[in-house]
């Protein structure tokens, strides 16, 4: 099955899995990108820029899924055919929540207007089936195309992992002193 992703994106994702000693969560490239031995799932993102791409057609279902995942971000450059990570960060769902809430607000900003429009349609003879079709079309129309996460957000809200990536990741996530709502360096 073709994923539509560039081969170098898959290579960088594989490199993050290896760096953090994570397993591939599934074989069909849908759902979470990685899994650790404790059953925690991860979304893996990498970039060479000051922002990170997320996904096409982001809507409520993406947010529902993402709110259950830890996120690992890697930033770096290519050295020949090899990607070298210069910085890596981990963010928990709690640390990602401000960004999730911002995206959710963009997706739902016209909900009240849409409810009013549906009431007018129903009052003017549109059938329930027609209203359902319009409701589905509206939902598709408010999806966001690849909302970006800025590197500044990642640095401000995340925990930088500089060395012993696999061990440090697990220590950070298991630490009773780790406050998931604020960032820090490890």
C-alpha positions in Angstrom: 0.0 0.0 0.0 1.4 3.4 -1.0 1.4 5.9 1.9 2.0 9.0 -0.2 4.9 10.0 2.0 8.3 10.6 0.7 10.8 7.9 1.3 13.1 10.2 3.3 10.2 10.8 5.8 9.9 7.1 6.4 13.7 6.9 6.8 13.7 9.7 9.4 10.8 8.0 11.2 12.7 4.7 11.3 15.8 6.6 12.6 13.7 8.1 15.4 12.4 4.6 16.3 15.9 3.3 16.4 17.3 6.2 18.4 14.6 5.8 21.1 14.5 2.0 20.9 10.8 1.9 19.9 9.0 -0.7 17.8 6.8 0.0 14.8 3.3 0.1 16.1 1.7 -1.3 12.9 2.6 -2.5 9.5 0.1 -0.5 7.4 1.4 2.9 8.3 -1.9 4.1 9.7 -2.4 4.9 13.4 0.5 5.5 15.9 4.0 5.4 14.5 5.7 3.7 17.4 5.3 1.6 20.5 7.4 1.0 23.6 7.7 -2.1 25.8 5.2 -0.5 28.3 2.5 -0.2 25.7 2.8 3.5 25.2 2.2 4.8 21.7 4.0 7.6 20.0 3.6 10.0 17.1 7.0 10.6 15.5 7.8 13.8 13.6 11.0 15.1 12.0 12.0 18.3 10.2 14.8 20.3 8.8 12.9 23.5 9.3 11.4 25.7 12.0 8.1 23.9 11.8 6.8 20.4 11.7 4.1 19.1 9.3 1.3 17.0 10.8 -1.3 15.5 8.4 -3.7 16.3 5.7 -7.4 16.7 6.5 -7.0 17.2 10.2 -10.3 17.1 12.0 -11.9 15.9 15.3 -10.9 12.3 14.7 -7.2 13.2 14.3 -7.3 15.2 17.6 -9.1 12.3 19.4 -6.3 10.0 18.3 -3.4 12.4 18.9 -4.6 13.3 22.4 -3.7 9.7 23.4 -0.1 9.7 22.1 3.3 10.9 23.3 5.0 12.9 20.6 8.7 12.7 19.7 10.1 15.4 17.5 13.5 15.4 15.8 15.2 18.3 14.0 18.3 17.9 11.9 20.0 17.9 8.6 21.0 15.4 5.9 24.7 14.4 5.8 24.8 12.7 2.5 22.0 10.1 2.6 22.0 9.9 6.3 19.8 12.2 8.5 21.5 13.5 11.6 19.3 14.7 14.5 20.6 17.8 16.1 17.7 18.2 18.6 15.1 15.8 19.9 12.1 16.5 22.2 9.4 14.5 23.8 5.9 16.0 24.5 3.1 14.3 26.4 -0.5 14.7 25.5 -0.8 17.3 28.3 2.1 19.3 26.8 0.5 19.1 23.3 -3.0 20.2 24.6 -2.5 23.9 24.0 -1.8 23.2 20.4 -4.6 20.7 20.2 -7.0 23.2 21.6 -5.9 25.9 19.1 -6.5 23.5 16.2 -9.8 22.4 17.7 -10.9 26.0 17.9 -10.1 26.5 14.2 -12.1 23.4 13.3 -15.1 24.2 15.3 -15.3 28.0 14.9 -18.3 27.9 12.6 -20.2 25.2 14.4 -22.8 27.6 15.9 -23.4 29.1 12.5 -23.8 25.7 10.9 -26.4 24.6 13.6 -28.4 27.7 12.7 -28.2 27.0 9.0 -29.3 23.4 9.5 -32.3 24.6 11.6 -33.3 26.9 8.6 -32.9 24.0 6.2 -35.0 21.7 8.3 -37.7 24.4 8.8 -37.8 24.8 5.0 -38.6 21.2 4.1 -35.1 19.6 3.9 -35.4 15.9 4.8 -33.3 14.4 7.6 -31.4 12.5 5.0 -30.6 15.7 3.1 -29.5 17.4 6.4 -27.2 14.4 7.2 -25.6 14.8 3.7 -25.1 18.5 4.3 -23.7 17.8 7.8 -21.1 15.4 6.4 -20.2 17.8 3.6 -19.7 20.6 6.2 -17.5 18.4 8.4 -15.3 17.6 5.4 -15.1 21.3 4.6 -13.7 22.3 8.0 -10.8 20.0 8.0 -7.4 21.7 8.2 -4.7 20.9 5.6 -1.5 20.0 7.4 -1.5 22.4 10.4 2.1 23.0 11.4 3.6 22.8 14.9 6.3 25.5 15.3 9.7 24.5 16.6 9.3 27.3 19.2 6.2 25.5 20.5 8.1 22.2 20.8 11.1 23.9 22.6 8.8 25.8 25.0 6.5 22.9 25.9 8.7 19.8 25.5 11.6 18.1 27.2 14.8 18.0 25.2 16.5 14.7 25.2 20.2 15.1 24.4 21.8 11.7 25.1 20.9 8.1 26.0 17.7 8.8 24.2 15.9 5.5 24.9 16.8 5.4 28.6 16.1 9.1 29.1 12.8 8.9 27.3 11.6 6.2 29.7 13.0 7.9 32.7 11.2 11.2 31.8 7.8 9.5 31.2 8.0 7.4 34.4 9.4 10.1 36.7 6.9 11.0 39.5 8.5 14.5 39.5 7.9 15.1 35.9 5.3 17.7 35.4 3.7 17.0 32.1 2.4 20.6 31.8 5.9 22.2 31.6 9.0 21.6 29.7 12.5 21.0 30.8 15.8 19.6 29.7 17.2 16.2 30.2 
